[in-house]
Amino acid sequence: MNVLIKSATILDSKSDFHNQTQDILIEKGIITNISKRISNPNNYKEIKLDNLHVSQGWFDSSVSFGEPGYEERETIVNGLKTAGKSGYTSVALNANTNPVLDTNADIAFVKSKAQNHAVSLYPIGALTKNSDSKDLAELFDMTNAGAVAFGDYKKSISNPNLMKIALQYASTFNGLVCSFPQDNNIAGHGVMNEGITSTTVGLKGIPAISEELQVARDLFILEYTEGRLHIPTISTAKSVALIREAKKKKLDITCSVAIHNLFFNDEALTDFDTNFKVSPPLRTNDDIEALIDGLKDGTIDMVTSDHNPLDIELKKVEFDYAKNGTIGLESAFGALNSILSTKTVIKLLTKGKERFGIDNNTISIGNKANITLFNPDVSYTFTKNDVVSKSRNSIFENQTLKGKAYGIIANKKIIL
């Protein structure tokens, strides 16, 4: 794969060409030259795009594709195409499948489906067998097959001893445990954030304390076990404060936040639109401010689209019975770039790689090309025409966003 990128502004703080507008020559997947003006005597494919910016390839730490078992929602091949067109060169795939990914054979299967694709797929194996929170799954075997972490998608571990054993066992091979932050005994049958809005519209609420108790519990267990813990998609101000204190204690803890939890508050549910039914639920403006502060000071390590395709039968029902989840890859950059500065956004979209054991390839001569191409300044209304996923359940439909991905160059392939 040979290509010449023309007049691209490079946003890569680890590159000598950071903040410079340069031509980039890529030959056989390797960056062979970066210069103000590069000629093209070999007649390579040239990429010239409006207001073109490039960065290290983006990474999403929480995506679901359905396959195996839920191919009507999404397939791995189309899911990876969606990720690539959305600017992501690598994604961590949740065990949100049927059967769940809880054996080395399951991990090998999804890895094989992603072979020879521009986007690299990194499976997250289930933490417990069948994600039923009873017995640990085959963690070490799944590591050998290519799993980068272990967690039961959107399912919390109610048994604290099981979480203790998981952290202790995974630490013997430097494994990363993911723990969804919700105490189901308190969350009960709630369908949105508990507060003024839930009372006004008459929907059962999920109090913030249901998340915060689980976070506090897991942090105590982490301190005892000295393991490695990642808490995906926190949503409350108190969760941010708890994790900030844990980091001051030098615990091996990271966390993420879903982009939609930064963009919308719980008042978005007054029209009972099931696309806004997500887990954790949309919270208050005070929570959003605390989450953004947590991103800025490094308490929250990464952002995720929390991409979860769902077919129409799971969403077009009464609100109480609709399934939680939204697609988010296609809208992720535009939504996040509408809230934060572009440089902060790029940092957040590339920061999570190290935690999941993924190489960071700087935009430097001699390195493999792992590049995202984007326009950070274009404003547009996100519509169904922007959706590449098989499922259409987007929380961002009809929202005004700023910034759009052109595509990626990675694994000696181009998606534009």
C-alpha positions in Angstrom: 0.0 0.0 0.0 1.6 3.3 -1.2 0.0 6.6 -0.7 0.9 10.3 -0.5 -1.1 12.5 1.9 -1.0 16.2 0.8 -1.1 19.2 3.1 -2.1 17.5 6.3 -1.9 19.3 9.7 -0.3 16.8 12.1 -1.8 16.6 15.6 0.6 14.2 17.5 2.3 15.6 20.6 4.9 12.9 20.4 5.9 13.6 16.8 8.6 16.1 15.7 6.0 17.4 13.3 3.3 18.2 15.8 1.1 21.2 14.8 2.8 21.4 11.4 1.2 21.1 7.9 3.2 18.6 5.9 3.0 16.0 3.1 3.3 12.4 4.3 4.6 9.6 2.1 3.6 6.1 3.0 5.2 3.1 1.2 4.3 -0.5 1.9 2.6 0.7 5.1 5.6 2.5 6.4 6.0 6.3 6.7 9.1 7.0 4.6 9.0 10.8 4.3 7.4 13.8 6.0 8.1 17.1 4.4 6.6 20.5 3.4 6.3 19.4 -0.2 6.9 15.8 -1.6 6.8 15.0 -5.3 5.1 12.0 -6.6 7.2 10.5 -9.5 5.9 7.0 -8.9 2.3 8.2 -9.4 1.1 6.9 -6.0 -2.5 7.5 -4.9 -2.8 11.0 -3.5 -5.1 12.0 -0.7 -6.1 15.7 -0.8 -9.0 16.6 1.5 -10.5 19.8 2.8 -8.9 21.1 6.0 -7.2 17.7 6.4 -5.8 16.9 9.8 -4.2 13.6 10.9 -3.3 12.0 14.2 -2.3 8.7 15.6 -5.1 6.2 15.1 -8.0 6.4 17.5 -8.9 3.6 19.9 -12.4 2.8 21.4 -12.3 0.8 24.6 -15.9 -0.4 24.5 -17.7 -1.6 21.3 -20.3 -4.3 20.7 -20.8 -5.9 17.3 -23.3 -8.7 18.1 -21.6 -11.5 16.2 -21.6 -14.3 17.1 -25.3 -14.8 17.9 -26.7 -11.3 17.2 -25.7 -10.8 13.6 -29.0 -9.1 12.9 -27.7 -6.2 15.1 -24.2 -6.1 13.6 -21.5 -8.2 12.1 -17.8 -8.0 12.9 -16.9 -7.1 9.3 -19.5 -4.3 9.0 -18.7 -3.2 12.6 -15.0 -2.8 11.7 -15.9 -0.9 8.5 -18.1 1.4 10.7 -15.2 1.9 13.1 -12.7 2.7 10.2 -15.0 5.2 8.6 -15.5 6.8 12.0 -11.7 7.3 12.4 -10.9 4.3 14.7 -7.9 2.1 13.9 -8.5 -0.2 16.8 -11.4 -1.2 19.0 -11.9 -3.4 22.1 -14.8 -5.8 21.5 -17.1 -6.6 24.4 -18.3 -10.1 25.2 -21.8 -8.9 24.4 -22.6 -11.9 22.2 -24.5 -15.2 22.2 -22.8 -17.2 23.5 -20.7 -14.8 25.4 -16.9 -14.8 24.7 -15.8 -16.9 27.7 -13.4 -19.4 26.2 -10.2 -19.3 24.2 -12.1 -20.7 21.2 -14.5 -17.8 21.3 -11.7 -15.3 21.4 -9.9 -17.1 18.5 -13.2 -17.0 16.5 -13.7 -13.2 16.7 -10.0 -12.6 16.1 -10.2 -14.7 12.9 -13.2 -12.8 11.7 -11.2 -9.6 11.9 -8.1 -10.8 10.1 -6.6 -8.7 7.3 -8.8 -5.7 8.2 -7.6 -2.1 8.4 -9.1 -1.9 11.9 -7.5 -4.0 14.6 -9.9 -5.9 16.9 -9.0 -6.6 20.6 -11.5 -8.9 22.4 -12.5 -8.4 26.0 -13.3 -11.8 27.4 -16.1 -12.4 29.8 -15.0 -12.2 33.4 -17.4 -15.0 34.5 -18.7 -18.0 32.7 -21.7 -17.0 30.5 -21.4 -13.6 32.2 -23.6 -14.9 35.0 -21.4 -13.7 37.9 -21.0 -17.2 39.5 -17.7 -18.7 38.4 -14.6 -17.2 36.8 -14.2 -17.8 33.1 -11.0 -19.2 31.5 -9.1 -16.0 31.9 -5.5 -17.2 31.3 -6.5 -19.3 28.4 -8.3 -16.4 26.8 -5.2 -14.2 27.3 -3.2 -16.7 25.3 -5.8 -16.5 22.6 -5.6 -12.7 22.4 -8.0 -11.3 25.0 -6.8 -7.9 26.3 -9.1 -7.6 29.4 -12.0 -9.3 31.1 -15.4 -8.0 32.0 -19.1 -8.9 31.9 -20.7 -6.2 29.6 -23.2 -4.0 31.5 -23.4 -6.7 34.3 -21.9 -6.0 37.7 -20.3 -8.6 40.0 -22.6 -8.6 43.1 -20.4 -11.0 45.0 -17.4 -9.1 46.4 -15.4 -12.3 47.1 -15.7 -13.2 43.4 -14.3 -9.7 42.5 -11.5 -10.2 45.0 -10.5 -13.6 43.5 -10.7 -12.2 40.0 -8.3 -9.4 40.8 -5.9 -11.7 42.6 -5.9 -14.4 39.9 -5.6 -11.9 37.0 -2.7 -10.2 38.6 -0.6 -13.4 38.3 -0.4 -12.8 34.6 -0.9 -9.0 34.6 -4.5 -9.3 33.5 -6.9 -6.3 33.4 -10.3 -6.7 35.1 -13.2 -4.6 34.1 -16.1 -4.0 36.6 -19.3 -2.4 35.5 -20.3 0.2 38.2 -23.8 -0.6 39.3 -25.2 -2.1 42.5 -28.3 -3.9 41.1 -29.9 -4.1 44.5 -30.2 -0.3 44.6 -30.7 0.2 40.9 -33.6 -2.2 40.9 -36.0 -1.9 38.0 -35.0 1.8 37.3 -34.8 3.0 33.7 -33.3 6.5 34.1 -31.5 8.7 36.5 -33.4 9.2 39.8 -34.1 12.8 40.3 -36.5 15.7 39.5 -37.0 14.6 35.8 -37.8 10.9 36.7 -40.4 12.1 39.2 -41.8 14.5 36.7 -42.2 12.0 33.9 -43.2 9.1 36.2 -40.3 6.7 35.3 -38.5 4.5 37.9 -35.2 6.0 38.8 -31.6 4.6 39.2 -30.0 6.6 41.9 -26.4 7.8 41.6 -25.5 6.0 44.8 -26.1 2.7 43.0 -23.0 3.4 40.9 -21.0 5.1 43.7 -21.4 2.2 46.1 -20.1 -0.3 43.5 -17.2 2.0 42.7 -16.3 2.4 46.3 -16.5 -1.3 47.0 -14.3 -2.2 44.0 -11.7 0.3 45.0 -11.5 -1.1 48.5 -11.1 -4.6 47.0 -8.5 -3.3 44.5 -6.5 -1.7 47.3 -6.5 -5.1 49.2 -5.6 -7.2 46.2 -3.1 -4.8 44.5 -4.6 -5.9 41.1 -5.3 -4.0 37.9 -8.8 -2.6 37.5 -10.7 -0.7 34.8 -14.1 0.8 35.5 -15.9 1.4 32.3 -18.5 4.2 31.7 -18.7 6.1 35.0 -21.5 8.7 35.1 -21.6 10.5 38.4 -19.7 13.3 40.2 -19.0 11.2 43.2 -17.6 8.4 41.1 -15.1 10.9 39.7 -14.1 12.0 43.2 -13.7 8.4 44.4 -11.4 7.5 41.5 -9.5 10.7 41.9 -8.7 9.7 45.5 -7.8 6.2 44.5 -5.3 7.5 42.0 -3.7 9.7 44.7 -3.1 6.4 46.6 -1.3 5.1 43.5 -3.9 2.2 43.0 -3.7 0.6 39.5 -7.0 2.0 38.4 -8.3 3.5 35.1 -11.8 4.4 34.0 -13.7 5.6 31.0 -16.8 7.7 30.3 -19.3 7.3 27.5 -19.5 10.3 25.1 -23.3 10.5 25.4 -23.0 10.9 29.2 -21.0 14.1 28.5 -23.4 15.4 25.9 -26.9 14.9 27.3 -28.5 15.2 30.7 -31.5 13.3 32.0 -33.9 16.0 30.8 -33.5 14.5 27.3 -35.9 11.7 28.3 -39.0 13.9 28.7 -40.2 12.8 25.3 -39.7 9.1 26.1 -37.4 8.5 23.1 -35.9 5.1 23.7 -32.7 6.0 21.9 -31.9 8.0 25.1 -32.3 4.9 27.3 -28.7 3.9 28.1 -26.7 2.3 30.8 -25.5 4.0 32.9 -28.3 6.4 32.5 -28.0 10.1 31.5 -27.4 12.1 34.7 -27.5 15.8 35.7 -25.6 18.8 34.6 -23.6 18.8 37.8 -22.5 15.2 36.9 -21.6 16.3 33.4 -19.5 19.1 34.7 -17.7 16.8 37.1 -17.0 14.3 34.3 -15.6 16.9 32.1 -13.4 18.2 34.9 -12.3 14.6 35.4 -11.3 14.3 31.8 -9.3 17.5 32.0 -7.3 16.6 35.1 -6.6 13.0 34.1 -8.9 11.3 36.6 -10.9 9.8 33.7 -8.5 8.1 31.4 -10.4 7.6 28.2 -13.7 8.2 26.4 -15.7 5.6 24.6 -18.6 5.6 22.1 -20.0 2.6 24.1 -21.2 1.5 20.7 -24.1 -1.0 21.1 -26.1 -1.7 17.9 -29.7 -2.9 18.6 -32.3 -3.9 16.1 -35.6 -1.9 15.9 -37.6 -4.6 17.8 -35.6 -3.9 20.9 -36.1 -0.1 20.8 -39.5 0.5 19.3 -41.4 -0.6 22.4 -42.7 0.9 25.6 -39.9 2.8 27.4 -39.8 0.4 30.4 -39.2 -2.6 28.1 -36.8 -1.0 25.6 -33.2 -2.3 25.8 -30.4 0.0 27.0 -27.9 1.1 24.4 -27.0 3.4 21.5 -24.7 3.2 18.5 -22.0 5.8 18.8 -18.9 5.2 16.6 -20.1 7.4 13.7 -21.0 10.4 15.9 -18.2 10.0 18.5 -15.7 12.5 17.2 -18.2 15.1 16.2 -19.9 15.0 19.6 -16.8 15.0 21.7 -15.2 17.8 19.5 -18.3 19.9 20.2 -17.6 19.8 23.9 -13.8 19.9 24.2 -10.9 21.4 22.2 -9.7 19.3 19.3 -6.2 18.7 20.9 -7.9 17.4 24.1 -10.2 15.2 22.0 -7.3 13.6 20.1 -5.5 13.0 23.3 -8.5 11.2 24.8 -9.1 9.2 21.6 -5.6 7.8 21.6 -4.8 7.6 25.4 -6.5 4.3 26.2 -4.2 2.1 24.0 -1.4 1.7 26.6 -3.9 0.4 29.2 -5.1 -2.3 26.9 -1.6 -3.3 25.7 -1.9 -1.7 22.2 1.0 -0.1 20.5 1.1 3.7 20.0 2.6 4.5 16.6 3.6 8.1 16.4 3.6 10.0 13.1 7.3 9.7 12.5 9.5 8.6 9.6 10.2 4.9 9.8 7.1 4.0 11.8 4.2 1.9 10.7 1.3 4.1 9.4 -1.5 4.0 11.9 -3.3 7.2 11.1 -6.7 8.8 11.4 -7.7 11.5 8.9 -10.3 14.1 9.9 -11.7 17.6 9.6 -12.1 19.2 13.0 -14.0 22.3 12.0 -16.9 21.2 9.8 -20.4 21.6 11.5 -23.3 19.4 10.4 -26.5 17.8 11.6 -26.1 14.1 12.3 -28.8 12.1 10.5 -29.5 8.5 9.5 -27.5 9.1 6.4 -24.4 9.3 8.5 -25.0 5.8 10.0 -22.9 3.0 8.7 -24.0 0.4 11.3 -26.6 -2.2 10.5 -28.7 -1.0 13.4 -29.9 2.6 13.5 -30.4 3.3 17.3 -28.4 6.5 17.5 -28.8 8.9 20.5 -27.3 11.6 18.4 -29.8 11.7 15.5 -30.7 15.3 14.6 -27.9 16.7 16.8 -25.6 19.4 15.6 -22.0 18.1 15.7 -18.6 19.7 15.0 -15.9 17.7 13.3 -16.0 14.6 11.0 -13.6 11.7 10.4 -12.5 11.1 6.8 -11.2 7.6 7.6 -8.0 5.8 8.4 -4.7 4.3 7.1 -3.7 1.3 9.1 -2.5 -2.3 8.6 -1.3 -1.4 5.0 -4.9 -0.6 4.1 -7.0 2.6 3.5 -10.6 3.2 4.5 -12.0 6.6 3.4 
